[in-house]
Amino acid sequence: MTASPRHLCLVMPVYNEAAGLPLAVPHILAAARAAAATARITLIAVDDGSRDASAECLARLAAQHPQLHVLRF
């Protein structure tokens, strides 16, 4: 019997975090890869109406990290 591939999905709330996102996203993805090296990793950033540049920062990061998915409200 073959084991199914594992999928690790993380959800990160974001509200006015533009300054910290460029450091946080790569760090979270690296920690997830270290913890679950064989798993497929998905990081979902939920921007709950940030008024700073969080949306633009997340868009740039999502272009660099295909594991990052962004939801905005």
C-alpha positions in Angstrom: 0.0 0.0 0.0 1.3 3.4 -1.0 1.1 6.3 1.5 -0.6 9.4 0.3 1.5 12.5 0.0 1.3 14.8 3.0 0.1 18.4 2.7 0.9 21.0 5.3 -1.3 24.0 5.1 -0.6 27.0 7.3 -2.8 30.1 7.7 -1.2 33.4 8.6 -3.3 36.4 9.6 -2.1 39.7 8.2 -3.1 43.2 9.3 -0.8 46.2 8.6 2.3 43.9 8.6 4.1 45.2 5.5 7.3 45.9 7.3 7.6 42.4 8.7 6.3 40.3 5.8 9.5 40.1 3.7 11.2 38.4 6.7 8.3 36.4 8.1 7.1 34.7 4.9 10.5 33.1 3.9 11.2 32.2 7.6 7.8 30.5 8.0 8.2 28.6 4.7 11.7 27.4 5.7 10.5 26.3 9.1 7.6 24.4 7.5 10.0 22.7 5.0 12.3 21.7 7.9 9.4 20.3 9.9 7.8 18.4 7.1 10.4 17.9 4.4 8.4 15.5 2.3 5.1 17.4 2.5 3.6 19.7 0.1 3.6 23.1 1.8 0.9 25.8 1.4 1.0 29.1 3.3 -2.3 31.1 3.1 -2.0 34.8 4.1 -5.3 36.3 5.0 -5.1 40.1 4.8 -8.0 41.5 6.7 -8.2 45.0 5.3 -4.7 46.3 5.9 -4.3 50.0 5.2 -0.5 49.9 4.7 1.4 48.2 1.9 0.7 44.7 3.1 -1.3 43.8 -0.1 1.5 44.9 -2.4 4.1 43.2 -0.3 2.1 40.0 -0.3 1.7 40.2 -4.1 5.5 40.5 -4.6 6.1 37.6 -2.1 3.5 35.4 -3.8 5.4 35.9 -7.2 8.6 34.7 -5.5 7.1 31.9 -3.4 4.5 29.7 -5.3 3.5 28.1 -2.0 2.1 31.4 -0.8 -1.6 32.2 -1.5 -3.2 35.5 -0.6 -6.8 36.2 0.5 -7.9 39.8 1.0 -11.0 41.1 2.7 
